[in-house]
């Protein structure tokens, strides 16, 4: 049973990743609303501002608090 569950989980993850590539999205954990959110995969970094909106950037040194003066949380990609 454990082998089947592990194989099924791997298959589900691979299917999700294939669909993400086709749709050009990446799945992130959503700390504000819970669950996950899919955002454009054209950016390397995703942030969620205090009001729940998202900021995407390729700038690794970007800091929303400095740029916008608001609190934010860096989003983690979902496994």
mmCIF file of the N, C-alpha and C atoms, coordinates in Angstrom:
data_MODEL
# 
_entry.id   MODEL 
# 
loop_
_atom_site.group_PDB 
_atom_site.id 
_atom_site.type_symbol 
_atom_site.label_atom_id 
_atom_site.label_alt_id 
_atom_site.label_comp_id 
_atom_site.label_asym_id 
_atom_site.label_entity_id 
_atom_site.label_seq_id 
_atom_site.pdbx_PDB_ins_code 
_atom_site.Cartn_x 
_atom_site.Cartn_y 
_atom_site.Cartn_z 
_atom_site.occupancy 
_atom_site.B_iso_or_equiv 
_atom_site.pdbx_formal_charge 
_atom_site.auth_seq_id 
_atom_site.auth_comp_id 
_atom_site.auth_asym_id 
_atom_site.auth_atom_id 
_atom_site.pdbx_PDB_model_num 
ATOM 1   N N  . UNK A 1 1  ? 0.819  -1.187 0.000   1.00 0.00 ? 1  UNK A N  1 
ATOM 2   C CA . UNK A 1 1  ? 0.000  0.000  0.000   1.00 0.00 ? 1  UNK A CA 1 
ATOM 3   C C  . UNK A 1 1  ? 0.867  1.256  0.000   1.00 0.00 ? 1  UNK A C  1 
ATOM 4   N N  . UNK A 1 2  ? 1.925  1.255  0.813   1.00 0.00 ? 2  UNK A N  1 
ATOM 5   C CA . UNK A 1 2  ? 2.808  2.413  0.894   1.00 0.00 ? 2  UNK A CA 1 
ATOM 6   C C  . UNK A 1 2  ? 3.497  2.688  -0.434  1.00 0.00 ? 2  UNK A C  1 
ATOM 7   N N  . UNK A 1 3  ? 3.882  1.637  -1.152  1.00 0.00 ? 3  UNK A N  1 
ATOM 8   C CA . UNK A 1 3  ? 4.534  1.797  -2.456  1.00 0.00 ? 3  UNK A CA 1 
ATOM 9   C C  . UNK A 1 3  ? 3.565  2.423  -3.444  1.00 0.00 ? 3  UNK A C  1 
ATOM 10  N N  . UNK A 1 4  ? 2.320  1.964  -3.438  1.00 0.00 ? 4  UNK A N  1 
ATOM 11  C CA . UNK A 1 4  ? 1.314  2.507  -4.353  1.00 0.00 ? 4  UNK A CA 1 
ATOM 12  C C  . UNK A 1 4  ? 1.070  3.980  -4.047  1.00 0.00 ? 4  UNK A C  1 
ATOM 13  N N  . UNK A 1 5  ? 0.961  4.332  -2.757  1.00 0.00 ? 5  UNK A N  1 
ATOM 14  C CA . UNK A 1 5  ? 0.720  5.723  -2.376  1.00 0.00 ? 5  UNK A CA 1 
ATOM 15  C C  . UNK A 1 5  ? 1.880  6.617  -2.810  1.00 0.00 ? 5  UNK A C  1 
ATOM 16  N N  . UNK A 1 6  ? 3.099  6.158  -2.620  1.00 0.00 ? 6  UNK A N  1 
ATOM 17  C CA . UNK A 1 6  ? 4.271  6.925  -3.020  1.00 0.00 ? 6  UNK A CA 1 
ATOM 18  C C  . UNK A 1 6  ? 4.309  7.110  -4.529  1.00 0.00 ? 6  UNK A C  1 
ATOM 19  N N  . UNK A 1 7  ? 4.007  6.052  -5.259  1.00 0.00 ? 7  UNK A N  1 
ATOM 20  C CA . UNK A 1 7  ? 3.991  6.114  -6.726  1.00 0.00 ? 7  UNK A CA 1 
ATOM 21  C C  . UNK A 1 7  ? 2.892  7.053  -7.212  1.00 0.00 ? 7  UNK A C  1 
ATOM 22  N N  . UNK A 1 8  ? 1.742  7.006  -6.585  1.00 0.00 ? 8  UNK A N  1 
ATOM 23  C CA . UNK A 1 8  ? 0.622  7.867  -6.951  1.00 0.00 ? 8  UNK A CA 1 
ATOM 24  C C  . UNK A 1 8  ? 0.952  9.335  -6.677  1.00 0.00 ? 8  UNK A C  1 
ATOM 25  N N  . UNK A 1 9  ? 1.588  9.602  -5.544  1.00 0.00 ? 9  UNK A N  1 
ATOM 26  C CA . UNK A 1 9  ? 1.965  10.976 -5.201  1.00 0.00 ? 9  UNK A CA 1 
ATOM 27  C C  . UNK A 1 9  ? 2.983  11.516 -6.198  1.00 0.00 ? 9  UNK A C  1 
ATOM 28  N N  . UNK A 1 10 ? 3.934  10.690 -6.592  1.00 0.00 ? 10 UNK A N  1 
ATOM 29  C CA . UNK A 1 10 ? 4.933  11.100 -7.580  1.00 0.00 ? 10 UNK A CA 1 
ATOM 30  C C  . UNK A 1 10 ? 4.272  11.384 -8.917  1.00 0.00 ? 10 UNK A C  1 
ATOM 31  N N  . UNK A 1 11 ? 3.357  10.528 -9.322  1.00 0.00 ? 11 UNK A N  1 
ATOM 32  C CA . UNK A 1 11 ? 2.638  10.717 -10.585 1.00 0.00 ? 11 UNK A CA 1 
ATOM 33  C C  . UNK A 1 11 ? 1.816  12.008 -10.556 1.00 0.00 ? 11 UNK A C  1 
ATOM 34  N N  . UNK A 1 12 ? 1.150  12.284 -9.442  1.00 0.00 ? 12 UNK A N  1 
ATOM 35  C CA . UNK A 1 12 ? 0.353  13.510 -9.301  1.00 0.00 ? 12 UNK A CA 1 
ATOM 36  C C  . UNK A 1 12 ? 1.238  14.750 -9.400  1.00 0.00 ? 12 UNK A C  1 
ATOM 37  N N  . UNK A 1 13 ? 2.409  14.710 -8.738  1.00 0.00 ? 13 UNK A N  1 
ATOM 38  C CA . UNK A 1 13 ? 3.325  15.845 -8.764  1.00 0.00 ? 13 UNK A CA 1 
ATOM 39  C C  . UNK A 1 13 ? 3.849  16.079 -10.172 1.00 0.00 ? 13 UNK A C  1 
ATOM 40  N N  . UNK A 1 14 ? 4.200  15.023 -10.877 1.00 0.00 ? 14 UNK A N  1 
ATOM 41  C CA . UNK A 1 14 ? 4.708  15.147 -12.242 1.00 0.00 ? 14 UNK A CA 1 
ATOM 42  C C  . UNK A 1 14 ? 3.625  15.711 -13.164 1.00 0.00 ? 14 UNK A C  1 
ATOM 43  N N  . UNK A 1 15 ? 2.398  15.269 -12.996 1.00 0.00 ? 15 UNK A N  1 
ATOM 44  C CA . UNK A 1 15 ? 1.287  15.785 -13.802 1.00 0.00 ? 15 UNK A CA 1 
ATOM 45  C C  . UNK A 1 15 ? 1.078  17.270 -13.549 1.00 0.00 ? 15 UNK A C  1 
ATOM 46  N N  . UNK A 1 16 ? 1.108  17.672 -12.269 1.00 0.00 ? 16 UNK A N  1 
ATOM 47  C CA . UNK A 1 16 ? 0.951  19.079 -11.924 1.00 0.00 ? 16 UNK A CA 1 
ATOM 48  C C  . UNK A 1 16 ? 2.071  19.919 -12.544 1.00 0.00 ? 16 UNK A C  1 
ATOM 49  N N  . UNK A 1 17 ? 3.299  19.430 -12.480 1.00 0.00 ? 17 UNK A N  1 
ATOM 50  C CA . UNK A 1 17 ? 4.432  20.161 -13.053 1.00 0.00 ? 17 UNK A CA 1 
ATOM 51  C C  . UNK A 1 17 ? 4.308  20.292 -14.571 1.00 0.00 ? 17 UNK A C  1 
ATOM 52  N N  . UNK A 1 18 ? 3.832  19.256 -15.242 1.00 0.00 ? 18 UNK A N  1 
ATOM 53  C CA . UNK A 1 18 ? 3.627  19.329 -16.691 1.00 0.00 ? 18 UNK A CA 1 
ATOM 54  C C  . UNK A 1 18 ? 2.569  20.368 -17.047 1.00 0.00 ? 18 UNK A C  1 
ATOM 55  N N  . UNK A 1 19 ? 1.477  20.376 -16.316 1.00 0.00 ? 19 UNK A N  1 
ATOM 56  C CA . UNK A 1 19 ? 0.410  21.362 -16.555 1.00 0.00 ? 19 UNK A CA 1 
ATOM 57  C C  . UNK A 1 19 ? 0.930  22.771 -16.283 1.00 0.00 ? 19 UNK A C  1 
ATOM 58  N N  . UNK A 1 20 ? 1.732  22.932 -15.230 1.00 0.00 ? 20 UNK A N  1 
ATOM 59  C CA . UNK A 1 20 ? 2.312  24.244 -14.929 1.00 0.00 ? 20 UNK A CA 1 
ATOM 60  C C  . UNK A 1 20 ? 3.176  24.741 -16.081 1.00 0.00 ? 20 UNK A C  1 
ATOM 61  N N  . UNK A 1 21 ? 4.006  23.854 -16.649 1.00 0.00 ? 21 UNK A N  1 
ATOM 62  C CA . UNK A 1 21 ? 4.853  24.256 -17.779 1.00 0.00 ? 21 UNK A CA 1 
ATOM 63  C C  . UNK A 1 21 ? 4.017  24.711 -18.961 1.00 0.00 ? 21 UNK A C  1 
ATOM 64  N N  . UNK A 1 22 ? 2.977  23.983 -19.255 1.00 0.00 ? 22 UNK A N  1 
ATOM 65  C CA . UNK A 1 22 ? 2.098  24.338 -20.381 1.00 0.00 ? 22 UNK A CA 1 
ATOM 66  C C  . UNK A 1 22 ? 1.429  25.686 -20.132 1.00 0.00 ? 22 UNK A C  1 
ATOM 67  N N  . UNK A 1 23 ? 0.941  25.901 -18.920 1.00 0.00 ? 23 UNK A N  1 
ATOM 68  C CA . UNK A 1 23 ? 0.234  27.148 -18.572 1.00 0.00 ? 23 UNK A CA 1 
ATOM 69  C C  . UNK A 1 23 ? 1.181  28.291 -18.219 1.00 0.00 ? 23 UNK A C  1 
ATOM 70  N N  . UNK A 1 24 ? 2.493  27.991 -18.134 1.00 0.00 ? 24 UNK A N  1 
ATOM 71  C CA . UNK A 1 24 ? 3.516  28.975 -17.768 1.00 0.00 ? 24 UNK A CA 1 
ATOM 72  C C  . UNK A 1 24 ? 3.256  29.599 -16.399 1.00 0.00 ? 24 UNK A C  1 
ATOM 73  N N  . UNK A 1 25 ? 2.995  28.739 -15.422 1.00 0.00 ? 25 UNK A N  1 
ATOM 74  C CA . UNK A 1 25 ? 2.774  29.179 -14.043 1.00 0.00 ? 25 UNK A CA 1 
ATOM 75  C C  . UNK A 1 25 ? 3.642  28.367 -13.090 1.00 0.00 ? 25 UNK A C  1 
ATOM 76  N N  . UNK A 1 26 ? 3.795  28.898 -11.900 1.00 0.00 ? 26 UNK A N  1 
ATOM 77  C CA . UNK A 1 26 ? 4.472  28.205 -10.801 1.00 0.00 ? 26 UNK A CA 1 
ATOM 78  C C  . UNK A 1 26 ? 3.533  28.244 -9.609  1.00 0.00 ? 26 UNK A C  1 
ATOM 79  N N  . UNK A 1 27 ? 3.477  27.162 -8.849  1.00 0.00 ? 27 UNK A N  1 
ATOM 80  C CA . UNK A 1 27 ? 2.605  27.089 -7.689  1.00 0.00 ? 27 UNK A CA 1 
ATOM 81  C C  . UNK A 1 27 ? 3.386  27.473 -6.438  1.00 0.00 ? 27 UNK A C  1 
ATOM 82  N N  . UNK A 1 28 ? 2.829  28.411 -5.673  1.00 0.00 ? 28 UNK A N  1 
ATOM 83  C CA . UNK A 1 28 ? 3.435  28.885 -4.424  1.00 0.00 ? 28 UNK A CA 1 
ATOM 84  C C  . UNK A 1 28 ? 2.473  28.643 -3.274  1.00 0.00 ? 28 UNK A C  1 
ATOM 85  N N  . UNK A 1 29 ? 3.029  28.503 -2.086  1.00 0.00 ? 29 UNK A N  1 
ATOM 86  C CA . UNK A 1 29 ? 2.212  28.463 -0.868  1.00 0.00 ? 29 UNK A CA 1 
ATOM 87  C C  . UNK A 1 29 ? 1.699  29.876 -0.609  1.00 0.00 ? 29 UNK A C  1 
ATOM 88  N N  . UNK A 1 30 ? 0.456  29.986 -0.201  1.00 0.00 ? 30 UNK A N  1 
ATOM 89  C CA . UNK A 1 30 ? -0.165 31.286 0.057   1.00 0.00 ? 30 UNK A CA 1 
ATOM 90  C C  . UNK A 1 30 ? -0.357 31.464 1.561   1.00 0.00 ? 30 UNK A C  1 
ATOM 91  N N  . UNK A 1 31 ? 0.555  32.192 2.228   1.00 0.00 ? 31 UNK A N  1 
ATOM 92  C CA . UNK A 1 31 ? 0.459  32.335 3.681   1.00 0.00 ? 31 UNK A CA 1 
ATOM 93  C C  . UNK A 1 31 ? -0.686 33.238 4.142   1.00 0.00 ? 31 UNK A C  1 
ATOM 94  N N  . UNK A 1 32 ? -1.146 34.142 3.296   1.00 0.00 ? 32 UNK A N  1 
ATOM 95  C CA . UNK A 1 32 ? -2.206 35.081 3.675   1.00 0.00 ? 32 UNK A CA 1 
ATOM 96  C C  . UNK A 1 32 ? -3.584 34.421 3.646   1.00 0.00 ? 32 UNK A C  1 
ATOM 97  N N  . UNK A 1 33 ? -3.888 33.746 2.546   1.00 0.00 ? 33 UNK A N  1 
ATOM 98  C CA . UNK A 1 33 ? -5.203 33.122 2.373   1.00 0.00 ? 33 UNK A CA 1 
ATOM 99  C C  . UNK A 1 33 ? -5.198 31.629 2.674   1.00 0.00 ? 33 UNK A C  1 
ATOM 100 N N  . UNK A 1 34 ? -4.026 31.025 2.756   1.00 0.00 ? 34 UNK A N  1 
ATOM 101 C CA . UNK A 1 34 ? -3.909 29.585 2.945   1.00 0.00 ? 34 UNK A CA 1 
ATOM 102 C C  . UNK A 1 34 ? -3.979 28.881 1.600   1.00 0.00 ? 34 UNK A C  1 
ATOM 103 N N  . UNK A 1 35 ? -3.551 27.663 1.555   1.00 0.00 ? 35 UNK A N  1 
ATOM 104 C CA . UNK A 1 35 ? -3.570 26.903 0.306   1.00 0.00 ? 35 UNK A CA 1 
ATOM 105 C C  . UNK A 1 35 ? -2.422 27.302 -0.605  1.00 0.00 ? 35 UNK A C  1 
ATOM 106 N N  . UNK A 1 36 ? -2.703 27.312 -1.898  1.00 0.00 ? 36 UNK A N  1 
ATOM 107 C CA . UNK A 1 36 ? -1.680 27.650 -2.885  1.00 0.00 ? 36 UNK A CA 1 
ATOM 108 C C  . UNK A 1 36 ? -2.225 28.660 -3.882  1.00 0.00 ? 36 UNK A C  1 
ATOM 109 N N  . UNK A 1 37 ? -1.305 29.269 -4.614  1.00 0.00 ? 37 UNK A N  1 
ATOM 110 C CA . UNK A 1 37 ? -1.659 30.216 -5.662  1.00 0.00 ? 37 UNK A CA 1 
ATOM 111 C C  . UNK A 1 37 ? -0.719 29.961 -6.836  1.00 0.00 ? 37 UNK A C  1 
ATOM 112 N N  . UNK A 1 38 ? -1.235 30.107 -8.051  1.00 0.00 ? 38 UNK A N  1 
ATOM 113 C CA . UNK A 1 38 ? -0.401 29.948 -9.237  1.00 0.00 ? 38 UNK A CA 1 
ATOM 114 C C  . UNK A 1 38 ? -0.115 31.326 -9.825  1.00 0.00 ? 38 UNK A C  1 
ATOM 115 N N  . UNK A 1 39 ? 1.173  31.604 -10.007 1.00 0.00 ? 39 UNK A N  1 
ATOM 116 C CA . UNK A 1 39 ? 1.629  32.882 -10.545 1.00 0.00 ? 39 UNK A CA 1 
ATOM 117 C C  . UNK A 1 39 ? 2.534  32.620 -11.747 1.00 0.00 ? 39 UNK A C  1 
ATOM 118 N N  . UNK A 1 40 ? 2.770  33.630 -12.545 1.00 0.00 ? 40 UNK A N  1 
ATOM 119 C CA . UNK A 1 40 ? 3.603  33.509 -13.738 1.00 0.00 ? 40 UNK A CA 1 
ATOM 120 C C  . UNK A 1 40 ? 4.965  32.910 -13.405 1.00 0.00 ? 40 UNK A C  1 
ATOM 121 N N  . UNK A 1 41 ? 5.433  32.014 -14.268 1.00 0.00 ? 41 UNK A N  1 
ATOM 122 C CA . UNK A 1 41 ? 6.755  31.428 -14.058 1.00 0.00 ? 41 UNK A CA 1 
ATOM 123 C C  . UNK A 1 41 ? 7.848  32.214 -14.782 1.00 0.00 ? 41 UNK A C  1 
ATOM 124 N N  . UNK A 1 42 ? 7.521  33.389 -15.270 1.00 0.00 ? 42 UNK A N  1 
ATOM 125 C CA . UNK A 1 42 ? 8.495  34.231 -15.959 1.00 0.00 ? 42 UNK A CA 1 
ATOM 126 C C  . UNK A 1 42 ? 9.347  35.038 -14.977 1.00 0.00 ? 42 UNK A C  1 
ATOM 127 N N  . UNK A 1 43 ? 9.120  34.858 -13.695 1.00 0.00 ? 43 UNK A N  1 
ATOM 128 C CA . UNK A 1 43 ? 9.851  35.582 -12.654 1.00 0.00 ? 43 UNK A CA 1 
ATOM 129 C C  . UNK A 1 43 ? 10.438 34.593 -11.658 1.00 0.00 ? 43 UNK A C  1 
ATOM 130 N N  . UNK A 1 44 ? 11.557 34.958 -11.072 1.00 0.00 ? 44 UNK A N  1 
ATOM 131 C CA . UNK A 1 44 ? 12.251 34.073 -10.137 1.00 0.00 ? 44 UNK A CA 1 
ATOM 132 C C  . UNK A 1 44 ? 11.823 34.249 -8.681  1.00 0.00 ? 44 UNK A C  1 
ATOM 133 N N  . UNK A 1 45 ? 11.234 35.404 -8.351  1.00 0.00 ? 45 UNK A N  1 
ATOM 134 C CA . UNK A 1 45 ? 10.895 35.702 -6.960  1.00 0.00 ? 45 UNK A CA 1 
ATOM 135 C C  . UNK A 1 45 ? 9.458  36.223 -6.866  1.00 0.00 ? 45 UNK A C  1 
ATOM 136 N N  . UNK A 1 46 ? 8.743  35.753 -5.845  1.00 0.00 ? 46 UNK A N  1 
ATOM 137 C CA . UNK A 1 46 ? 7.363  36.190 -5.630  1.00 0.00 ? 46 UNK A CA 1 
ATOM 138 C C  . UNK A 1 46 ? 7.203  36.637 -4.179  1.00 0.00 ? 46 UNK A C  1 
ATOM 139 N N  . UNK A 1 47 ? 6.489  37.741 -4.011  1.00 0.00 ? 47 UNK A N  1 
ATOM 140 C CA . UNK A 1 47 ? 6.203  38.300 -2.693  1.00 0.00 ? 47 UNK A CA 1 
ATOM 141 C C  . UNK A 1 47 ? 4.704  38.515 -2.565  1.00 0.00 ? 47 UNK A C  1 
ATOM 142 N N  . UNK A 1 48 ? 4.210  38.394 -1.349  1.00 0.00 ? 48 UNK A N  1 
ATOM 143 C CA . UNK A 1 48 ? 2.817  38.734 -1.077  1.00 0.00 ? 48 UNK A CA 1 
ATOM 144 C C  . UNK A 1 48 ? 2.826  39.909 -0.110  1.00 0.00 ? 48 UNK A C  1 
ATOM 145 N N  . UNK A 1 49 ? 2.191  41.013 -0.528  1.00 0.00 ? 49 UNK A N  1 
ATOM 146 C CA . UNK A 1 49 ? 2.120  42.193 0.314   1.00 0.00 ? 49 UNK A CA 1 
ATOM 147 C C  . UNK A 1 49 ? 1.096  41.994 1.419   1.00 0.00 ? 49 UNK A C  1 
ATOM 148 N N  . UNK A 1 50 ? 1.145  42.828 2.411   1.00 0.00 ? 50 UNK A N  1 
ATOM 149 C CA . UNK A 1 50 ? 0.254  42.720 3.573   1.00 0.00 ? 50 UNK A CA 1 
ATOM 150 C C  . UNK A 1 50 ? -1.223 42.682 3.186   1.00 0.00 ? 50 UNK A C  1 
ATOM 151 N N  . UNK A 1 51 ? -1.587 43.386 2.093   1.00 0.00 ? 51 UNK A N  1 
ATOM 152 C CA . UNK A 1 51 ? -2.995 43.411 1.689   1.00 0.00 ? 51 UNK A CA 1 
ATOM 153 C C  . UNK A 1 51 ? -3.401 42.194 0.858   1.00 0.00 ? 51 UNK A C  1 
ATOM 154 N N  . UNK A 1 52 ? -2.472 41.240 0.656   1.00 0.00 ? 52 UNK A N  1 
ATOM 155 C CA . UNK A 1 52 ? -2.793 40.017 -0.073  1.00 0.00 ? 52 UNK A CA 1 
ATOM 156 C C  . UNK A 1 52 ? -2.434 40.052 -1.546  1.00 0.00 ? 52 UNK A C  1 
ATOM 157 N N  . UNK A 1 53 ? -1.995 41.207 -2.068  1.00 0.00 ? 53 UNK A N  1 
ATOM 158 C CA . UNK A 1 53 ? -1.600 41.285 -3.475  1.00 0.00 ? 53 UNK A CA 1 
ATOM 159 C C  . UNK A 1 53 ? -0.200 40.707 -3.657  1.00 0.00 ? 53 UNK A C  1 
ATOM 160 N N  . UNK A 1 54 ? 0.157  40.419 -4.900  1.00 0.00 ? 54 UNK A N  1 
ATOM 161 C CA . UNK A 1 54 ? 1.427  39.770 -5.213  1.00 0.00 ? 54 UNK A CA 1 
ATOM 162 C C  . UNK A 1 54 ? 2.327  40.695 -6.011  1.00 0.00 ? 54 UNK A C  1 
ATOM 163 N N  . UNK A 1 55 ? 3.624  40.539 -5.782  1.00 0.00 ? 55 UNK A N  1 
ATOM 164 C CA . UNK A 1 55 ? 4.640  41.244 -6.552  1.00 0.00 ? 55 UNK A CA 1 
ATOM 165 C C  . UNK A 1 55 ? 5.613  40.193 -7.056  1.00 0.00 ? 55 UNK A C  1 
ATOM 166 N N  . UNK A 1 56 ? 5.875  40.197 -8.356  1.00 0.00 ? 56 UNK A N  1 
ATOM 167 C CA . UNK A 1 56 ? 6.810  39.257 -8.971  1.00 0.00 ? 56 UNK A CA 1 
ATOM 168 C C  . UNK A 1 56 ? 8.010  40.037 -9.484  1.00 0.00 ? 56 UNK A C  1 
ATOM 169 N N  . UNK A 1 57 ? 9.199  39.456 -9.338  1.00 0.00 ? 57 UNK A N  1 
ATOM 170 C CA . UNK A 1 57 ? 10.410 40.135 -9.770  1.00 0.00 ? 57 UNK A CA 1 
ATOM 171 C C  . UNK A 1 57 ? 11.511 39.128 -10.084 1.00 0.00 ? 57 UNK A C  1 
ATOM 172 N N  . UNK A 1 58 ? 12.464 39.562 -10.871 1.00 0.00 ? 58 UNK A N  1 
ATOM 173 C CA . UNK A 1 58 ? 13.672 38.782 -11.114 1.00 0.00 ? 58 UNK A CA 1 
ATOM 174 C C  . UNK A 1 58 ? 14.851 39.332 -10.315 1.00 0.00 ? 58 UNK A C  1 
ATOM 175 N N  . UNK A 1 59 ? 14.619 40.397 -9.566  1.00 0.00 ? 59 UNK A N  1 
ATOM 176 C CA . UNK A 1 59 ? 15.653 41.047 -8.773  1.00 0.00 ? 59 UNK A CA 1 
ATOM 177 C C  . UNK A 1 59 ? 15.762 40.353 -7.416  1.00 0.00 ? 59 UNK A C  1 
ATOM 178 N N  . UNK A 1 60 ? 16.862 39.631 -7.207  1.00 0.00 ? 60 UNK A N  1 
ATOM 179 C CA . UNK A 1 60 ? 17.043 38.883 -5.956  1.00 0.00 ? 60 UNK A CA 1 
ATOM 180 C C  . UNK A 1 60 ? 17.169 39.799 -4.744  1.00 0.00 ? 60 UNK A C  1 
ATOM 181 N N  . UNK A 1 61 ? 17.563 41.040 -4.940  1.00 0.00 ? 61 UNK A N  1 
ATOM 182 C CA . UNK A 1 61 ? 17.731 41.946 -3.810  1.00 0.00 ? 61 UNK A CA 1 
ATOM 183 C C  . UNK A 1 61 ? 16.510 42.832 -3.567  1.00 0.00 ? 61 UNK A C  1 
ATOM 184 N N  . UNK A 1 62 ? 15.425 42.604 -4.299  1.00 0.00 ? 62 UNK A N  1 
ATOM 185 C CA . UNK A 1 62 ? 14.211 43.395 -4.135  1.00 0.00 ? 62 UNK A CA 1 
ATOM 186 C C  . UNK A 1 62 ? 13.658 43.236 -2.725  1.00 0.00 ? 62 UNK A C  1 
ATOM 187 N N  . UNK A 1 63 ? 13.266 44.343 -2.120  1.00 0.00 ? 63 UNK A N  1 
ATOM 188 C CA . UNK A 1 63 ? 12.683 44.346 -0.778  1.00 0.00 ? 63 UNK A CA 1 
ATOM 189 C C  . UNK A 1 63 ? 11.433 45.221 -0.807  1.00 0.00 ? 63 UNK A C  1 
ATOM 190 N N  . UNK A 1 64 ? 10.238 44.630 -0.741  1.00 0.00 ? 64 UNK A N  1 
ATOM 191 C CA . UNK A 1 64 ? 8.998  45.408 -0.806  1.00 0.00 ? 64 UNK A CA 1 
ATOM 192 C C  . UNK A 1 64 ? 8.894  46.474 0.286   1.00 0.00 ? 64 UNK A C  1 
ATOM 193 N N  . UNK A 1 65 ? 9.434  46.195 1.458   1.00 0.00 ? 65 UNK A N  1 
ATOM 194 C CA . UNK A 1 65 ? 9.375  47.190 2.540   1.00 0.00 ? 65 UNK A CA 1 
ATOM 195 C C  . UNK A 1 65 ? 10.150 48.439 2.145   1.00 0.00 ? 65 UNK A C  1 
ATOM 196 N N  . UNK A 1 66 ? 11.281 48.259 1.513   1.00 0.00 ? 66 UNK A N  1 
ATOM 197 C CA . UNK A 1 66 ? 12.087 49.400 1.079   1.00 0.00 ? 66 UNK A CA 1 
ATOM 198 C C  . UNK A 1 66 ? 11.471 50.066 -0.150  1.00 0.00 ? 66 UNK A C  1 
ATOM 199 N N  . UNK A 1 67 ? 10.996 49.248 -1.107  1.00 0.00 ? 67 UNK A N  1 
ATOM 200 C CA . UNK A 1 67 ? 10.469 49.783 -2.365  1.00 0.00 ? 67 UNK A CA 1 
ATOM 201 C C  . UNK A 1 67 ? 9.105  50.447 -2.190  1.00 0.00 ? 67 UNK A C  1 
ATOM 202 N N  . UNK A 1 68 ? 8.233  49.843 -1.380  1.00 0.00 ? 68 UNK A N  1 
ATOM 203 C CA . UNK A 1 68 ? 6.856  50.322 -1.259  1.00 0.00 ? 68 UNK A CA 1 
ATOM 204 C C  . UNK A 1 68 ? 6.503  50.826 0.133   1.00 0.00 ? 68 UNK A C  1 
ATOM 205 N N  . UNK A 1 69 ? 7.347  50.536 1.109   1.00 0.00 ? 69 UNK A N  1 
ATOM 206 C CA . UNK A 1 69 ? 7.056  50.938 2.479   1.00 0.00 ? 69 UNK A CA 1 
ATOM 207 C C  . UNK A 1 69 ? 5.952  50.115 3.123   1.00 0.00 ? 69 UNK A C  1 
ATOM 208 N N  . UNK A 1 70 ? 5.772  48.888 2.669   1.00 0.00 ? 70 UNK A N  1 
ATOM 209 C CA . UNK A 1 70 ? 4.748  48.004 3.248   1.00 0.00 ? 70 UNK A CA 1 
ATOM 210 C C  . UNK A 1 70 ? 5.364  46.652 3.583   1.00 0.00 ? 70 UNK A C  1 
ATOM 211 N N  . UNK A 1 71 ? 4.770  45.981 4.554   1.00 0.00 ? 71 UNK A N  1 
ATOM 212 C CA . UNK A 1 71 ? 5.231  44.656 4.919   1.00 0.00 ? 71 UNK A CA 1 
ATOM 213 C C  . UNK A 1 71 ? 4.888  43.641 3.836   1.00 0.00 ? 71 UNK A C  1 
ATOM 214 N N  . UNK A 1 72 ? 5.733  42.644 3.712   1.00 0.00 ? 72 UNK A N  1 
ATOM 215 C CA . UNK A 1 72 ? 5.513  41.598 2.715   1.00 0.00 ? 72 UNK A CA 1 
ATOM 216 C C  . UNK A 1 72 ? 6.202  40.320 3.159   1.00 0.00 ? 72 UNK A C  1 
ATOM 217 N N  . UNK A 1 73 ? 5.791  39.233 2.533   1.00 0.00 ? 73 UNK A N  1 
ATOM 218 C CA . UNK A 1 73 ? 6.390  37.939 2.831   1.00 0.00 ? 73 UNK A CA 1 
ATOM 219 C C  . UNK A 1 73 ? 6.800  37.281 1.520   1.00 0.00 ? 73 UNK A C  1 
ATOM 220 N N  . UNK A 1 74 ? 8.044  36.783 1.477   1.00 0.00 ? 74 UNK A N  1 
ATOM 221 C CA . UNK A 1 74 ? 8.515  36.062 0.297   1.00 0.00 ? 74 UNK A CA 1 
ATOM 222 C C  . UNK A 1 74 ? 7.744  34.739 0.210   1.00 0.00 ? 74 UNK A C  1 
ATOM 223 N N  . UNK A 1 75 ? 7.236  34.412 -0.952  1.00 0.00 ? 75 UNK A N  1 
ATOM 224 C CA . UNK A 1 75 ? 6.488  33.177 -1.136  1.00 0.00 ? 75 UNK A CA 1 
ATOM 225 C C  . UNK A 1 75 ? 7.433  32.015 -1.421  1.00 0.00 ? 75 UNK A C  1 
ATOM 226 N N  . UNK A 1 76 ? 7.076  30.854 -0.908  1.00 0.00 ? 76 UNK A N  1 
ATOM 227 C CA . UNK A 1 76 ? 7.833  29.633 -1.164  1.00 0.00 ? 76 UNK A CA 1 
ATOM 228 C C  . UNK A 1 76 ? 7.113  28.810 -2.215  1.00 0.00 ? 76 UNK A C  1 
ATOM 229 N N  . UNK A 1 77 ? 7.878  28.216 -3.101  1.00 0.00 ? 77 UNK A N  1 
ATOM 230 C CA . UNK A 1 77 ? 7.282  27.344 -4.115  1.00 0.00 ? 77 UNK A CA 1 
ATOM 231 C C  . UNK A 1 77 ? 6.729  26.097 -3.437  1.00 0.00 ? 77 UNK A C  1 
ATOM 232 N N  . UNK A 1 78 ? 5.593  25.663 -3.898  1.00 0.00 ? 78 UNK A N  1 
ATOM 233 C CA . UNK A 1 78 ? 4.972  24.456 -3.342  1.00 0.00 ? 78 UNK A CA 1 
ATOM 234 C C  . UNK A 1 78 ? 5.722  23.233 -3.845  1.00 0.00 ? 78 UNK A C  1 
ATOM 235 N N  . UNK A 1 79 ? 5.854  22.231 -2.991  1.00 0.00 ? 79 UNK A N  1 
ATOM 236 C CA . UNK A 1 79 ? 6.546  21.000 -3.426  1.00 0.00 ? 79 UNK A CA 1 
ATOM 237 C C  . UNK A 1 79 ? 5.754  20.241 -4.461  1.00 0.00 ? 79 UNK A C  1 
# 
